[in-house]
């Protein structure tokens, strides 16, 4: 096969094929006496594996996996894939935790509305909010430094006033913190809720997140099959 033959199957350039070989993602090609590369079905299987790995695990990991395999280090390649699967599992667990936290917070807001006609109390002082959550004011100040809370102040450097949306963010942060999530991650989730305009608007974002995780999981299955087809001859396993 010529580089163009491999490139045509995937709609990529012949230069990309050459680059993948140069970077070790494909096994070295034989050369004709005049210097032209000669690819085989083995190279075609390797290219299919790499191009399936890239959307599933990212370009860097895909390259690491193929380079390790081609260098005779299959365990290194499999370890990289294990890390990718572990990350997907952590992402799923995080999504489930956020969903539970949002559902819990939404339920509390509904109960509060039914009893008082208000979604959440506010404004509250730092002491009042700390008492509501069973925390210390120092913890709330730490969350503010981390970007989780953005209370208003009556003047620069003055007393903090936590509005209803700040109380919502603090309660969600409290739930996530009890689940063991780091402050940087909680800050990201809270920013998403602010962008979505509240917990109601976050549902669509969470559904989109779920879909992306499902797509990535299926891509990993496809990549595993393509990589297995490439690895089988190395382990003396024949198809079928």
For each residue, the residues with C-beta under 8 A, 3 or more apart:
1: 5 6 38 39 40 41 43 44
2: 5 6 14 36 37 38 39
3: 6 7 14 17 18 37 39
4: 7 8 14
5: 1 2 8 9 39
6: 1 2 3 9 10 17 39 43 44 47
7: 3 4 10 11 12 13 14 16 17
8: 4 5 11
9: 5 6 44 47
10: 6 7 47 48 51
11: 7 8
12: 7 16 17 51
13: 7 16 17
14: 2 3 4 7 17 18
15: 18 19
16: 7 12 13 19 20
17: 3 6 7 12 13 14 20 21 26 39 47
18: 3 14 15 21 22 37
19: 15 16 22 23
20: 16 17 23 25 26 47 50
21: 17 18 24 25 26 27 28 29 37 43
22: 18 19
23: 19 20 63 67
24: 21 63 66 67 70 71
25: 20 21 46 47 50 62 63 66 67 70
26: 17 20 21 29 39 43 46 47 50 66 70
27: 21 42 43 46 70
28: 21
29: 21 26 37 38 39 43
30: 37 38
31: 35 36 37 38
32: 35 36 38
33:
34:
35: 31 32
36: 2 31 32
37: 2 3 18 21 29 30 31
38: 1 2 29 30 31 32
39: 1 2 3 5 6 17 26 29 43 44
40: 1 43 44
41: 1 44 45
42: 27 45 46 233
43: 1 6 21 26 27 29 39 40 46 47
44: 1 6 9 39 40 41 47 48
45: 41 42 48 49 226 229 230
46: 25 26 27 42 43 49 50 66 70 230
47: 6 9 10 17 20 25 26 43 44 50 51
48: 10 44 45 51 52 226 229 230
49: 45 46 52 53 66 223 226 227 229 230
50: 20 25 26 46 47 53 54 62 63 66
51: 10 12 47 48 54
52: 48 49 55 56 219 222 223 225 226 227
53: 49 50 56 57 61 62 65 66 223 226 227
54: 50 51 57 58 59 62
55: 52 216 219 223
56: 52 53 62 84 216 219 220 222 223
57: 53 54 61 62 65 80 81 84 220 223
58: 54 61 62 84
59: 54 62 63
60: 63 64
61: 53 57 58 64 65 80 81 83 84
62: 25 50 53 54 56 57 58 59 65 66 223
63: 23 24 25 50 59 60 66 67
64: 60 61 67 68 76 77 80
65: 53 57 61 62 68 69 77 80 81 227
66: 24 25 26 46 49 50 53 62 63 69 70 77
67: 23 24 25 63 64 70 71
68: 64 65 71 73 74 76 77 80
69: 65 66 72 73 74 77 227 230 231 234
70: 24 25 26 27 46 66 67
71: 24 67 68
72: 69
73: 68 69 76 77
74: 68 69 77 78 231 234 235
75: 78 79
76: 64 68 73 79 80
77: 64 65 66 68 69 73 74 80 81 227
78: 74 75 81 82
79: 75 76 82 83
80: 57 61 64 65 68 76 77 83 84
81: 57 61 65 77 78 84 85 224 227
82: 78 79 85 86
83: 61 79 80 86 87
84: 56 57 58 61 80 81 87 88 220
85: 81 82 88 89 220
86: 82 83 89 90
87: 83 84 90 91
88: 84 85 91 92 213 216 217 220
89: 85 86 92 93
90: 86 87 93 94
91: 87 88 94 95 213
92: 88 89 95 96 213
93: 89 90 96 97
94: 90 91 97 98 181 185
95: 91 92 98 99 206 209 210 213
96: 92 93 99 100
97: 93 94 100 101 176 179 181
98: 94 95 101 102 176 189 206
99: 95 96 102 103 206
100: 96 97 103 104 175
101: 97 98 104 105 172 175 176 179
102: 98 99 105 106 172 193 199 202 203 206
103: 99 100 106 107
104: 100 101 107 108 175
105: 101 102 108 109 168 171 172 175 199
106: 102 103 109 110 199 200
107: 103 104 110 111
108: 104 105 111 112 171
109: 105 106 112 113 119 120 168 199
110: 106 107 113 114
111: 107 108 114 115
112: 108 109 115 116 118 119 120
113: 109 110 116 117 118 119
114: 110 111
115: 111 112
116: 112 113
117: 113
118: 112 113 121 164
119: 109 112 113 164
120: 109 112 164 165 167 168 171
121: 118 124 132 164 167
122: 161 162 163 164 165 166 167
123: 152 161 162 163
124: 121 128 129 132 161 162 167
125: 128 129 159 160 161 162
126: 129 130 137 140 141 151 159 160 162
127: 130 131 137
128: 124 125 131 132 162
129: 124 125 126 132 133 140 162 166 167 170
130: 126 127 133 134 135 136 137 139 140
131: 127 128 134
132: 121 124 128 129 167
133: 129 130 170 171 174
134: 130 131
135: 130 139 140 174
136: 130 139 140
137: 126 127 130 140 141
138: 141 142
139: 130 135 136 142 143
140: 126 129 130 135 136 137 143 144 149 170
141: 126 137 138 144 145
142: 138 139 145 146 183
143: 139 140 146 148 149 170 173 183 186
144: 140 141 147 148 149 150 151 160
145: 141 142
146: 142 143 183 184 186 187
147: 144 150 187 190 191
148: 143 144 169 170 173 183 186 187 190
149: 140 143 144 162 166 169 170 173
150: 144 147 166
151: 126 144 160 161 162 163 166
152: 123 160 161 163 166
153: 156 157 158 159 160 161
154: 158 159 161
155: 158
156: 153
157: 153
158: 153 154 155
159: 125 126 153 154
160: 125 126 144 151 152 153
161: 122 123 124 125 151 152 153 154
162: 122 123 124 125 126 128 129 149 151 166 167 170
163: 122 123 151 152 166 167
164: 118 119 120 121 122 167 168
165: 120 122 168 169 194 198
166: 122 129 149 150 151 152 162 163 169 170
167: 120 121 122 124 129 132 162 163 164 170 171
168: 105 109 120 164 165 171 172 193 198 199
169: 148 149 165 166 172 173 190 193 194
170: 129 133 140 143 148 149 162 166 167 173 174
171: 105 108 120 133 167 168 174 175
172: 101 102 105 168 169 175 176 186 189 190 193 199
173: 143 148 149 169 170 176 177 186 190
174: 133 135 170 171 177 178
175: 100 101 104 105 171 172 178 179
176: 97 98 101 172 173 179 181 185 186 189
177: 173 174 180 181 183 186
178: 174 175
179: 97 101 175 176
180: 177
181: 94 97 176 177 185 186
182: 185 186
183: 142 143 146 148 177 186 187
184: 146 187 188
185: 94 176 181 182 188 189
186: 143 146 148 172 173 176 177 181 182 183 189 190
187: 146 147 148 183 184 190 191
188: 184 185 191 192
189: 98 172 176 185 186 192 193
190: 147 148 169 172 173 186 187 193 194
191: 147 187 188 194 195
192: 188 189 195 196 202 205
193: 102 168 169 172 189 190 196 198 199 201 202
194: 165 169 190 191 197
195: 191 192
196: 192 193 199 200 201 202 204 205
197: 194 200 201
198: 165 168 193 201 202
199: 102 105 106 109 168 172 193 196 202 203
200: 106 196 197 203
201: 193 196 197 198 204 205
202: 102 192 193 196 198 199 205 206
203: 102 199 200 206 207
204: 196 201 207 208
205: 192 196 201 202 208 209
206: 95 98 99 102 202 203 209 210
207: 203 204 210 211
208: 204 205 211 212
209: 95 205 206 212 213
210: 95 206 207 213 214
211: 207 208 214 215
212: 208 209 215 216
213: 88 91 92 95 209 210 216 217
214: 210 211 217 218
215: 211 212 218 219
216: 55 56 88 212 213 219 220
217: 88 213 214 220 221
218: 214 215 221 222
219: 52 55 56 215 216 222 223
220: 56 57 84 85 88 216 217 223 224
221: 217 218 224 225
222: 52 56 218 219 225 226
223: 49 52 53 55 56 57 62 219 220 226 227
224: 81 220 221 227 228
225: 52 221 222 228 229
226: 45 48 49 52 53 222 223 229 230
227: 49 52 53 65 69 77 81 223 224 230 231
228: 224 225 231 232
229: 45 48 49 225 226 232 239
230: 45 46 48 49 69 226 227 233 234
231: 69 74 227 228 234 235
232: 228 229 235 237 238 239
233: 42 230 236 237
234: 69 74 230 231
235: 74 231 232
236: 233
237: 232 233
238: 232
239: 229 232
240:
